[in-house]
Amino acid sequence: MNKVKCNVCFRGCELGEEQVGACMARVCRDNKIIAENYGYITSIALDPIEKKPLNMFYPGSMILSIGSYGCNLKCPFCQNVSISLADDRVRPQAEYIEPKALCDIAVGLKAKGNIGIAYTYNEPLVGYEYVCDTARLIREEDMKNVVVTNGSVNEKIIEEILPYIDAFNIDLKCFNEEYYRNVLKGNFETTKRFIEMAVRSAHIELTTLIIPDENDTEEEMRELSDWVHELEKKYDKHIPLHISRFFPRSKYSDRQPTDVRKILRLAEVAREKLKYVYEGNI
């Protein structure tokens, strides 16, 4: 059976006809890899921009937040597992909204303070084609595009979306290559490269979710904040860091939430190098 390689992310899934990739969103059809989730929306809400979280990008504004289904990481603590690892129960519930129709919804919400669209909830870039098509229309309306992402796609995809995106919140889930590979089933270097490419042309903020006994040491936070600080100096930009509290979810539903004191202490450590550090979910 002939197989076609998907080039969207580090996984490089090789798929036969009608096979679905690890992200659960891309499929081989007619000997081509396509985004099966194109235009299919599972979640939509008008949110405060700070909820993305973006604290230093048009603070006080609202943004239309939309999500589809699919994700190319396998985080055992996923907060939106029902749509990130969508199965046959989720897909039929998704509503198809073409890019122009979604743009019209966003424009219609200007009176309520809406500044644009945030592509979020699942991993939006496993369906990057829809993000690009919609973002172009939003730009024509002089509105903003925001992507909330795990930063795990290849350079070609980053280069394609960057001209249309005004701000990113990127999950930097830890600062440990082994943890990325073995726990998240991700690629640490891919995420770091994504962050560095994004900071050149857009506003970015980072989020690190602190999992007790996994990525919660002061040593690791110093390594993370040192690396971010070097990027700040290199590109002469501030990069806000959100240090967020874990709550039991998915395969980690039997664990305890992160101690608030741990979040506060790690924020102090990060502030040794970074000016803008925010404690989340406390």
N, C-alpha and C positions, 0 to 999 in steps of 0.2 A: 504494500500500500504506500503510495506517495505521501510524503509528509511535507508540510510547509512550516518554516520557522517564524515565530512571532518575534519581532525586534523592538517591542515597546519597552521591555524591562530586562533586568539582569538575568531573568530565568531562561529566556530564549526557548520557550516551549515549542516543541516540534509536534504538530498536530496533523492527524489525518482528517479526511472529510467528515464534518459534523462533530469533530472532537472539540471540547471546550478546554481552554487553558486553565492553569492553576488559579488565575484571578477570578474565574467563574463568570467573566464578562466578555471574553474574546473567543471567537470560534472560527474554525476553518470551514469555509463554504465556497464552493466552486473554485477550489484550489487557491483561495485567498484568505488571509486573516482579516476578519472584520470585527468591529465592536458590536456585539449582539445587544448590548445594553444602550445603544445609541438612542437618545431621546426618551428613554424610559425612566420616569421619575418615581422614586419611592417615598421621598420626603420633601416637603416644601414649607417654609415658614419665613416670616419677616422678623429678623433677629437684630438685637443690638450688635454693633460691630465688635464690641468688647467680648461677645460670647464666642468669637471665632477661635482663639482669642487674638484680637488685634487692638492693643491699647493705645498705639501711637499712630494710627491711620484713621483720620477723620473721626476722632473720638466724639461720642455723643450721637452719632448717626445710626441709621438703621440700614440693613442690607437684606435683600431677598436671598435666602439660603436654600439651595436645592441639592438633592442627592439622588444618585441612581443605585446600582448594586455592583458588587465586586470589589476585590482588593487583592493585591499581589503579595501581601505579607500575611502571616498566620499568627498574629499576636494572641497568646492564650488569655490575655486580659482585655480583649477587644470590647469597647463600649457599645458598638453598634453591630454586633456579630450577625444579627438577623438579616442585615442587608450587605455586610461586607463579604459574607460567605453565603450568598443567596442560593436557595435551593428552589425546587419546583413549587413550593408554597409561596415564595416571595415574588418571583418573576411575574406570575399572572396578575398580581395586585398592582404592579407598576403601571402608571398612566403615561401614555405617549404624549409628549409636548414638543412640537417642532421648534427649532431655534427662534424663528420669527414670533411665534406665539408666546414663548417664554420672555422674549425681549419686550413684547407688548405688555405683559403682566408687570414686568419690572418698571417700565415707564409709567404705567398706571398707578404705581405705588409711590411715585415721587412726592405726592402731597402728604404722605405719611412719613416723610423723611428718608425714603429709600435712595441710596446713592448708586446702586448697581446690583450685581449678582455675586454671591459667594458659592463656589462649587465645592461641596463639602459632604459630610456625613459618611459616605463610603470613601474609597480612594478614587477621586474624580479622574485621575490621569490614565487609568486603565481604559477609559473611554475618552481619550484626549480629543478625538475628532469632534465630538459634540461640544466640548469646552471651547475649542477654537472657533467653530462655526457660530456659536452663540456669542462668544466674546467679541468677535468682529462687529456684530450688530450692536452690541452694548456700547462699544467704542464710538460707533457712528452716532449714537444718542448722547455722546459726551457724558457717559456714566462709567462707573468703575467695575473692574473685574478682580475678584479675589479668589485664590485657590488655597484650600486647606488640604495638605498632602503629606504623605510619608516620605516624599522625595526619593522614590525608588524607581525612577524611569531613566532610560538611556539618554545620552546627550542629544541625539537627533530629535527626540521628542521635546526636550527642554528648549532647544533652539526654535522649534516650531511654535511653541506656546508663548515664549517670553515676550514677543512684540505686542501681545494683547493683554498681558496681566500686569495690574498695578501693584498688587500686594500678595504676599504669601504668608501663611503660617505653616511652618514645616516642623514635623515631628522629628526631633533628634532624640530617639528613644533611650539612648544610653551613650556611653563613650567607650565601647568595648566590642571589638570585632567578633570575638567568640560568641558573645550574647546575641549579637545581630544574626549570626549564622545559625546557631544551634537552637535558640529560643524563638526568635522572630521569623526564622527562615528567610532572612533578608540579606542585604549586602551593605556593609558599613561604608565602604569606599564610594559606592554609588550615591548614597545619601549625602556624604560630605561634598562630593563633586556637585550634586544638585544645589546644595546651599551656596557654594561659592559662585556658581553660574548665576543663580537667582539674585544674589546680592549686588551684582554688577549693574542691574537695570531696573530693579523693583524694590519696593519697601518689603523687608522681611522681618518676621518675628519667629522665634523658635519656641517649641514646647517640649518639655521633658516630663513625662509622667513617672513619678517615683514609686517603684514597686518594693515593698519591704524585703530586705535581705537579698535583693537582686541587683539593683543599680543605685543604692542609697548611701554609698560611702562618700565621705568628704574628699578622699583622694580622687575618686572618679569625677566628682563635681569640679574639682580644681583642674583636672585635665580637660574637661569639657569647656569650662569657662576660659581657660587659657587659649584653647584653640579658637573659640569665638572672638576673643579679644584680638588675636592676631589678624583675623579677618577684618575686624573693625579698623585696625590700623592700616591694613593693606588697601582697603577701599574707602577709607575716611568716612565711615558711616557707623552710626550706633545700631546695634542689633539687640533688641529687647529679648529677654529670656523669661519664659513662663515656667515656673517649677510647680507642677500640679500634683495634687493628692490622689492616690489610687483608691477606688472603691471596688468591692467585690463584683466581678462580672465574669461571664463566660466560663472558661475552664478554671479560673481563679475565684470562683464564687464562694469557696469555703475559706478564703483568707480574710484577714483583718484589714481594715482601711489603714492607710499610712498615718502614722502618728503626726499630729499637727506640729509638734515640737521638732520633728525631723525636717519637715518642710521649711520651717522658719530658720533652722540652723543651716540647711543647705543653701537657702537664699542668702544668708550672711556670707557663706563661703564664696558664692558666685559674685557677690558684690565686691570682693577683694579685687576683681578685675573688670567687672561690668557695671556700667552706670544704671542701666534700666533692668531690674529684676523684679518679677511679680510672683507672688504666692497665689496659686490657684486652688479653688475648691476647698477652702478652709473656713 
